[in-house]
Amino acid sequence: MKKLLTLLACALFATTLWAQQALWGGVPVVSPEINSDNTVTFRLKAPKAVKVQVTGDFLPTQKIKTPFGEFDGLGYADLKEGKDGVWEYTTPEPLAPELYSYSFVVDGLKIMDPSNVYMSRDVSSVTNVFIIGGGCADLYKVNDVPHGTVSRIWYDSPTLGMKRRMTVYTPAGYETSGKRYPVFYLLHGMGGDEEAWMALGRTSQIMDNLIAQGKAEPMIVVMTNGNASQEAAPGETSDGFVAPNMNLPKTMEGSFETAFPDVVKFVDKTYRTKANKKGRAIAGLSMGGYHSLHISKQYPDMFNYVGLFSAGIMPNKDVRSPIYEDFDKKLDVQFSKKPALYWIGIGKTDFLYQANVEFRKLLDQKGYKYTYLETGGGHIWRNWRIYLTEFASKLFK
């Protein structure tokens, strides 16, 4: 028995050594390094590389043509090789306060920064991230304020015939207050899922900080999965580790909007909510803005606050669904009930900008009141975090 225990101990020690090997790599390379003047230095040790570049949303954009139109694509900057095969690039100007993403490209191959463990996934793209503090970016940080709770919870959707998952933020003190709270339904864009607003939108940090500063009312935030064919985010379902995909079945054809009352019913049953129109808001980015537009007009007694962030407006011409029928009449009914806030935000170079111009013309012609915010830039998370901050600050006042 003593010999057996000794063998087991040796085996465990050897396994531990193997598992820890990845932690022992000599002197680390510091990257990214945020300098005192808010310039940023990127470094990568690649002694055999011929060309190393960094790409990210901190660089000037470049135009990219796609089947969906012309987009602002990410720019590239060259690193220079220095001592011991360490390549380096420093931004020529200080970076403004913001949450930024980036990757390296080594001899044509995109890789993550091995010196930076902080990453996020947007559909099928994984990038490193860093924050330049100050201004709006301080809302994206974890600060010394009371923190809410973030839960991943499954619910039954009889309309879609499956169990589905949502992410729910409850404000600090929810568990012990005994109070009822208003609910903000926050929807993601095409290819996203119930993780997107948390990982890329910094929703919990923004809400914690706004509430702590007295700029937003304490509220529950529900982040659904807007892909009607999915149970949950990729890797979180019975399908296993499937590749994230933007071209999913049942996309923007009415199924998600039809099933949305299942979500509201579950939330009102499960949480202490103010279960009425005055206590509900809905908003989303891109496809989520499209969903917010059509859900709110389909159920005009459900939401008192509506936010369209870089929203798609109308379905494709070949789409047929009762959800999209009688568009003008449903809009008339919705605005006759006087929503407390109808909010539209979009970037000047967004590929959906003209569609939003046409929609606003329609609202103007009918005399419907709305609030409008136009920002620089295009179809980007930098804008959507701003829109979330602005919209959430106006809710349930």
Beta strands, then each sheet from edge to edge (+ up, - down):
strand 1: 33-34
strand 2: 40-45
strand 3: 52-56
strand 4: 62-66
strand 5: 69-73
strand 6: 75-78
strand 7: 80-81
strand 8: 86-90
strand 9: 98-106
strand 10: 109-111
strand 11: 119-122
strand 12: 125-132
strand 13: 149-157
strand 14: 162-170
strand 15: 183-187
strand 16: 220-223
strand 17: 280-285
strand 18: 305-309
strand 19: 341-347
strand 20: 371-375
sheet 1: 1+ 2- 8+ 7-
sheet 2: 6+ 3- 9+ 10-
sheet 3: 6+ 3- 9+ 12- 11+
sheet 4: 4+ 5-
sheet 5: 13+ 14- 16+ 15+ 17+ 18+ 19+ 20+
end
